[in-house]
Structures are given as C-alpha cells and as structure tokens.
C-alpha cells in the first residue's frame, strides 16, 4: 500500500475507536447507534441525494452492494451493542475487529489474491491475540471465556463486518474513483442500515434510553462525525488498493487505541494479558499489511 492509503487508514482508526468509546460511555449503545444513524441521515440527505442525481456516480452493481452492506452493517451494530451489554469493551472490540481479518484473508485467496508466508504468519498472530484478549489473567485460559452469550454476538458482529467489507470492496472497483464518490456511497450505506437495524431492535424488544440532554446529543453528534469519517476514509482507501484484507488489517490498529483508552477511561481489569493480546494482534496485522503480498 502507498503511504497515502496508509495515512487514510491511520486517521480512520482513531475515529473508529473514538465513536466506539463514545458509545460505551453513553451506556446505552442501542440508543446511541439509533441516534447516530438518524443524525447522519438528516444532515447528509440533501447534499448526498442532490450530488448523486447530478453525477450518477453509483452503478447498479454499487447500489446492490450498498444495499447489502447496509443490511450487514445493521447486524454489525446490533451485535456490537448486545455484546457491549454483556462484557467489557476490551474483550468485544479487539475480538470483533480481528476475526474479520482472518476471514477476509481467506476470501482474498479465493479471489486469486494470495498472501505470502508472512501474511499467513500474521493471521496466526491475530488468532493468538484473540485467544488472549478475553482474559483477565494469563492463568485464566478456560472455555467459558470464549464460548458464552457474548461470544455469539461477537461472531454476529464479525460476520456483519466481513459481509459489508467484501461488498464495499466490490463496489469500490466499479464506481468512479475519488473521495466524493466514496462519501456518497458511505452516506447511502448508513441510510440502508436504518430499516434493518430498527427491525432488529423491535424483534429483540430493545429498550431506548431516550435522554435529551445537551451532553447526550453532543456525544452522539461527535460519534456521528467520527463514524461517517472513519467509514468514508476506508471506502476511499478501497478505491486505491486491490487488497481488502490489507486495508482491514491496518484498520485494526484501532484495537490498541481502543484498548489503551478503555483501560484509562473505564478502569477495566486484565491490563497485562489484554494489552499483550492487543499488541500480538497488532504485530500480526503489521505482518499482513506490510509483507502480506
């Protein structure tokens, strides 16, 4: 990857970790994501719709991809919210963000884009890091830490990310190149996320914590900016690099950012083992991203 693409992903990682931490701080992730989606819909409606009418930058294939990606993203956000309710940020965020790297590496191979020995070594390190991250102590390796109610939702989150990432990469290969097209695609992605996300909330009868204070809305507004900005930069990067797994790998630097800030802000336990896991994941992702081809 070029330095410019790496810079796009680097800035994206900070914004992605930022909106996840804000949602955790909000203490009602389901409501936070609901409001974040609605703010993005309202603020971006006129510029996104008008510019797409003028440019017609999204092809039929891209429209199909953005619709499918929106549905997958609904499962991603809902799974993330449910998992955060059941366990610590420093468990959910690293594992949910790391598992897709392994799946997408396999998908890249199936698409004829092979990883090198270093690339596969990176995948194994990511897997090893995922084993460590859910623990509070190195002596705490037991099945119950990996197979529980939260694990199901973490897998739902990871599966949603794999699907929308693959569709986003396909769309990036068939649309007109440039940041404006990436921004329009990103907007419609959030729009198509709203109906299935609301449907999942109704299906699982999720309660809303409808607080209307300035502080709550300020958190959601900042989260909306970070959420859209992180996604927009990654979509732009997809247009500039042929390997989805490499881009997703570099994005996972947000794991370390999120883990460090979570320990500082939320005082979660297991600093040594979880940071070891996060750093192991990061080392694996660097191997994939730098020497993976």
C-alpha positions in Angstrom: 0.0 0.0 0.0 1.1 3.5 -0.7 1.9 6.0 2.2 -1.2 8.0 1.2 -3.5 4.9 1.6 -1.8 4.1 4.9 -2.4 7.7 6.1 -6.1 7.4 5.2 -6.5 4.2 7.2 -4.4 5.6 10.1 -6.8 8.6 10.6 -9.7 6.3 10.2 -8.5 4.1 13.1 -8.6 6.9 15.5 -12.1 8.0 14.5 -13.4 4.4 14.6 -12.0 3.8 18.1 -13.4 7.2 19.1 -17.0 6.5 18.2 -16.9 3.1 19.8 -15.6 4.5 23.1 -18.3 7.2 23.0 -21.0 4.6 22.5 -19.6 2.7 25.5 -19.5 5.9 27.6 -23.1 6.7 26.6 -24.1 3.5 28.5 -26.9 2.6 26.1 -25.3 1.5 22.9 -28.5 0.6 21.2 -29.9 4.1 21.6 -26.5 5.7 20.7 -26.4 3.8 17.3 -30.0 4.7 16.6 -29.4 8.4 17.1 -26.1 8.3 15.2 -27.8 6.8 12.2 -30.6 9.3 12.3 -28.3 12.3 12.6 -26.2 11.0 9.6 -29.4 10.5 7.6 -30.8 14.0 8.3 -27.5 16.0 7.9 -26.4 14.3 4.7 -29.7 13.9 2.9 -29.8 17.0 0.7 -26.1 17.1 -0.4 -25.9 13.3 -0.9 -29.1 12.9 -2.9 -28.5 16.1 -5.0 -24.9 15.3 -5.8 -25.8 11.7 -6.8 -28.6 12.9 -9.1 -26.1 15.2 -10.8 -23.1 12.8 -11.0 -24.8 9.4 -11.2 -21.6 8.0 -9.8 -23.0 4.8 -8.3 -23.6 2.0 -10.8 -26.3 -0.7 -10.5 -23.7 -3.0 -9.0 -22.7 -0.4 -6.5 -26.4 0.2 -5.5 -26.8 -3.6 -4.9 -23.6 -3.6 -2.9 -24.5 -0.6 -0.7 -28.0 -2.1 0.0 -26.4 -5.4 1.0 -23.7 -3.7 3.0 -26.3 -1.6 4.9 -28.2 -4.8 5.9 -24.9 -6.4 7.1 -24.0 -3.2 9.0 -27.3 -3.4 10.9 -26.3 -6.8 12.2 -22.8 -5.5 12.9 -24.1 -2.6 15.0 -26.8 -4.6 16.8 -24.4 -7.4 17.6 -21.8 -4.9 18.9 -24.4 -3.2 21.1 -25.6 -6.6 22.5 -22.0 -7.7 23.2 -21.1 -4.5 24.9 -24.0 -5.0 27.3 -22.7 -8.4 28.3 -18.9 -7.9 28.7 -16.0 -5.5 28.7 -15.1 -3.2 25.8 -11.5 -4.6 25.9 -13.0 -8.1 25.1 -15.6 -7.2 22.5 -13.8 -4.6 20.5 -10.5 -6.4 19.8 -12.1 -9.8 19.0 -14.9 -8.5 16.9 -12.5 -6.3 14.9 -9.8 -9.0 14.5 -11.8 -12.1 13.4 -12.8 -10.5 10.0 -9.1 -10.1 9.1 -8.8 -13.9 9.1 -12.0 -14.4 7.1 -11.1 -11.7 4.6 -7.6 -13.1 4.1 -9.2 -16.4 3.1 -11.6 -14.6 0.8 -8.8 -12.7 -0.9 -7.1 -16.1 -1.6 -10.4 -17.4 -3.0 -10.4 -14.4 -5.3 -6.9 -15.2 -6.5 -5.1 -12.7 -4.3 -2.7 -14.8 -2.4 -0.9 -14.0 0.9 2.7 -14.7 1.5 4.3 -16.7 4.3 4.5 -13.5 6.3 0.8 -12.8 5.6 -0.3 -16.2 7.0 2.1 -15.8 10.0 0.3 -12.5 10.6 -3.1 -14.3 10.5 -1.9 -16.8 13.1 -0.7 -14.0 15.4 -4.1 -12.3 15.1 -5.7 -15.6 16.1 -3.3 -15.9 19.1 -4.1 -12.4 20.2 -7.8 -13.2 20.0 -7.2 -16.0 22.5 -5.6 -13.7 25.0 -7.8 -10.6 24.8 -10.9 -12.1 26.6 -8.8 -13.0 29.7 -8.1 -11.1 32.9 -5.1 -13.2 33.8 -2.6 -15.5 31.9 -3.8 -18.3 34.3 -7.4 -17.7 33.2 -7.5 -19.8 29.9 -10.8 -21.6 30.1 -13.5 -22.4 27.6 -16.1 -20.3 29.4 -14.2 -17.1 28.4 -14.6 -17.9 24.7 -18.0 -19.6 24.4 -20.8 -17.7 26.2 -23.7 -15.4 25.3 -21.4 -12.5 24.4 -19.4 -14.7 22.0 -22.5 -15.3 19.9 -23.0 -11.6 19.4 -19.3 -11.0 18.8 -19.5 -13.5 16.0 -22.6 -11.8 14.6 -20.6 -8.5 14.7 -17.6 -10.1 12.9 -19.8 -11.7 10.3 -21.5 -8.5 9.6 -18.2 -6.7 9.1 -16.9 -9.4 6.7 -20.0 -9.1 4.5 -20.1 -5.4 4.3 -16.4 -5.1 3.8 -16.5 -7.6 0.9 -19.4 -5.7 -0.7 -17.7 -2.4 -0.2 -14.6 -3.6 -1.9 -16.6 -4.9 -4.9 -18.4 -1.6 -5.2 -15.1 0.4 -5.0 -13.9 -1.5 -8.0 -16.9 -0.5 -10.2 -17.6 3.1 -9.3 -16.0 6.4 -10.4 -12.9 7.0 -8.3 -12.5 9.7 -5.8 -13.4 10.9 -2.3 -16.7 12.4 -3.3 -18.0 9.1 -4.7 -16.8 7.3 -1.5 -18.7 9.9 0.6 -21.9 9.4 -1.3 -21.6 5.6 -1.1 -20.9 5.9 2.6 -24.0 8.1 3.2 -26.3 5.6 1.4 -24.7 2.8 3.4 -25.8 4.4 6.6 -29.3 5.1 5.2 -29.8 1.4 4.2 -28.6 0.4 7.7 -31.6 2.2 9.4 -34.6 -0.1 8.5 -32.9 -3.5 9.3 -31.3 -2.0 12.5 -34.7 -0.7 13.7 -36.2 -4.1 12.8 -33.7 -5.9 14.9 -34.4 -3.6 17.8 -38.1 -4.3 17.6 -37.5 -8.0 17.2 -35.4 -8.2 20.3 -37.6 -5.6 22.1 -34.6 -3.4 23.0 -35.5 -0.5 25.3 -34.4 3.0 24.5 -32.8 5.3 27.0 -34.3 8.5 25.4 -32.3 11.2 27.3 -32.4 14.5 25.5 -29.8 16.5 27.4 -27.2 18.5 25.6 -24.4 16.2 26.8 -26.1 13.1 25.3 -26.8 14.7 22.0 -23.2 16.2 21.9 -21.8 12.7 22.3 -24.0 11.3 19.5 -23.1 14.2 17.2 -19.4 13.7 17.7 -19.9 9.9 17.3 -21.7 10.6 14.0 -18.9 12.6 12.7 -16.3 10.0 13.7 -18.4 7.1 12.4 -19.0 8.6 9.0 -15.5 10.0 8.7 -13.9 6.6 9.6 -16.0 4.8 7.0 -15.5 7.4 4.3 -11.7 7.2 4.6 -11.8 3.4 4.3 -14.1 3.5 1.3 -11.7 5.9 -0.4 -8.8 3.6 0.5 -10.6 0.6 -1.1 -10.5 2.5 -4.4 -6.8 2.8 -4.2 -5.7 -0.7 -3.1 -6.7 -4.1 -4.5 -6.5 -6.0 -1.2 -9.4 -5.7 1.2 -7.7 -7.8 3.8 -4.7 -5.5 4.0 -6.8 -2.4 4.5 -8.9 -4.1 7.2 -5.7 -5.3 8.8 -4.3 -1.8 9.0 -7.6 -0.6 10.4 -7.1 -2.9 13.4 -4.6 -0.5 14.9 -7.8 0.9 16.4 -7.7 -2.2 18.7 -4.7 -0.9 20.5 -6.0 2.7 20.6 -9.4 1.5 21.9 -7.9 -0.9 24.5 -5.5 1.7 25.9 -8.2 4.3 26.2 -10.7 1.9 27.6 -8.3 0.9 30.4 -7.7 4.6 31.2 -11.4 5.7 31.0 -13.3 2.7 32.2 -10.7 1.2 34.5 -11.3 -2.4 33.1 -9.2 -5.2 34.5 -6.6 -7.5 33.0 -4.3 -4.8 31.6 -1.2 -7.1 31.2 -2.8 -10.0 29.4 -5.2 -8.0 27.3 -2.6 -5.5 26.2 -0.3 -8.4 25.3 -3.2 -9.8 23.2 -3.8 -6.4 21.6 -0.1 -6.0 20.8 0.1 -9.5 19.4 -2.9 -8.8 17.2 -1.2 -5.6 16.0 2.1 -7.4 15.2 0.1 -9.9 13.1 -1.7 -7.1 11.3 1.5 -5.3 10.5 2.9 -8.5 9.0 -0.2 -8.9 6.9 -0.3 -5.3 5.9 3.4 -4.8 5.1 4.7 -8.2 3.9 1.4 -9.9 3.2 1.7 -9.9 -0.6 
